[in-house]
Amino acid sequence: MSQVVEKAIARPVTPLGILAKQLETILQTFNQQTSNELAANLVLAWRLAAGLDPYLEEHTTHESPALAALAQKTAHEAWGQKFHQGATVRELEQEMLSGHIEGQTLKMFIYMTKAKKVLEVGMFTGYSALAMAEALPPDGELVACEVDPYAAEFAQTAFKESPHGSKIRVELGAAIETLEKLAAAGETFDFVFIDADKREYVQYFQILLDKDLLVPGGFICVDNTLLQGQVYLPSENRTPNGEAIAQFNRIVAADSRVEQVLLPLRDGLTIIRRLPEQ
Ligand SMILES: C[S@@+](CC[C@H](N)C(=O)[O-])C[C@H]1O[C@@H](n2cnc3c(N)ncnc32)[C@H](O)[C@@H]1O
């Protein structure tokens, strides 16, 4: 049974969101009498940073009612309370959900690539899976990997509320084992979205290519490849996840089987294309 609580205020988890919060804090503690010009410049810097995400939201196609309901239900769930009790301690939080802008971006990528078979590694409550499924043709399929049974059930309940939910097949279990299983069964994918354990990203990437799970000419989208700016901030400030993503970015950049671009969308979204001749 899900516990309904007051919606927690989401903390910033992107480089831009963290920058806006930093500037807001500086402004709040700033002694304006020191320099009016400095104060005005700080206000402008804060407005530039804090205004971008709301502007993007406003000028992006609205999410479907099913996606909006799923985002709201996820935000109202008591993740911390639930998963830090008992023997199973899982680190699930509402901030994991990719959300409106990224969901719509992924949806556009599915339309643009005309992908029919999609793989998601790291489903959580199913927001990005459902967004991509909405762009799939009626005979398209999305396989979503998730290790957490509660998150998987939460997602599957939401999928039943959408006419596109039947295109999604959930694979419950550790992602690496699931990828090996899918490869052994001879499954292949046109488009993959990686968004699970940051410390395993390199393995997901290598299995997808080594085992031909990704078709030649296919695409991989990878989330959190800026990891809150840690990948370009001084390395002594990196968490283990930050170090893992920095290493992932280096490995992808050096792999001659692919070409890629790292976009500063939310927490960083890398688009990787497997070269057709590989
Ligand atoms: C950032 S969330 C995914 C968010 C989702 N893609 C969305 O946009 O709403 C990461 C998810 O990956 C799952 N996960 C973490 N490690 C995993 C693993 N080794 N295998 C499968 N899933 C894993 C977590 O339980 C969590 O639900």
The ligand as an SDF file (V2000), in Angstrom:
LIG
                    3D

 27 29  0  0  0  0  0  0  0  0999 V2000
   16.9510    7.3940  -11.9230 C   0  0  0  0  0  0  0  0  0  0  0  0
   15.8490    6.1100  -11.6490 S   0  0  0  0  0  0  0  0  0  0  0  0
   15.0880    5.8790  -13.2240 C   0  0  0  0  0  0  0  0  0  0  0  0
   14.1370    6.9770  -13.5770 C   0  0  0  0  0  0  0  0  0  0  0  0
   13.2680    6.7010  -14.7670 C   0  0  0  0  0  0  0  0  0  0  0  0
   14.0550    6.3760  -15.9390 N   0  0  0  0  0  0  0  0  0  0  0  0
   12.3980    7.9140  -15.0270 C   0  0  0  0  0  0  0  0  0  0  0  0
   12.7500    8.6900  -15.9000 O   0  0  0  0  0  0  0  0  0  0  0  0
   11.4260    8.1310  -14.3240 O   0  0  0  0  0  0  0  0  0  0  0  0
   16.9080    4.7210  -11.5290 C   0  0  0  0  0  0  0  0  0  0  0  0
   16.1800    3.4090  -11.3440 C   0  0  0  0  0  0  0  0  0  0  0  0
   17.1070    2.3660  -11.6320 O   0  0  0  0  0  0  0  0  0  0  0  0
   16.9010    1.3240  -10.7310 C   0  0  0  0  0  0  0  0  0  0  0  0
   18.1520    0.5640  -10.6270 N   0  0  0  0  0  0  0  0  0  0  0  0
   19.2610    0.8900   -9.9280 C   0  0  0  0  0  0  0  0  0  0  0  0
   20.1940   -0.0620  -10.0650 N   0  0  0  0  0  0  0  0  0  0  0  0
   19.6540   -1.0030  -10.8860 C   0  0  0  0  0  0  0  0  0  0  0  0
   20.1320   -2.2290  -11.3980 C   0  0  0  0  0  0  0  0  0  0  0  0
   21.3610   -2.6670  -11.1060 N   0  0  0  0  0  0  0  0  0  0  0  0
   19.3170   -2.9440  -12.1930 N   0  0  0  0  0  0  0  0  0  0  0  0
   18.0800   -2.4990  -12.5200 C   0  0  0  0  0  0  0  0  0  0  0  0
   17.5760   -1.3330  -12.0470 N   0  0  0  0  0  0  0  0  0  0  0  0
   18.3480   -0.5970  -11.2430 C   0  0  0  0  0  0  0  0  0  0  0  0
   16.4970    1.9830   -9.4320 C   0  0  0  0  0  0  0  0  0  0  0  0
   15.7870    1.0790   -8.6010 O   0  0  0  0  0  0  0  0  0  0  0  0
   15.6640    3.1530   -9.9370 C   0  0  0  0  0  0  0  0  0  0  0  0
   14.3090    2.8250   -9.9530 O   0  0  0  0  0  0  0  0  0  0  0  0
  1  2  1  0
  2  3  1  0
  2 10  1  0
  3  4  1  0
  4  5  1  0
  5  6  1  0
  5  7  1  0
  7  8  2  0
  7  9  1  0
 10 11  1  0
 11 12  1  0
 11 26  1  0
 12 13  1  0
 13 14  1  0
 13 24  1  0
 14 15  1  0
 14 23  1  0
 15 16  2  0
 16 17  1  0
 17 18  1  0
 17 23  2  0
 18 19  1  0
 18 20  2  0
 20 21  1  0
 21 22  2  0
 22 23  1  0
 24 25  1  0
 24 26  1  0
 26 27  1  0
M  CHG  2   2   1   9  -1
M  END
$$$$
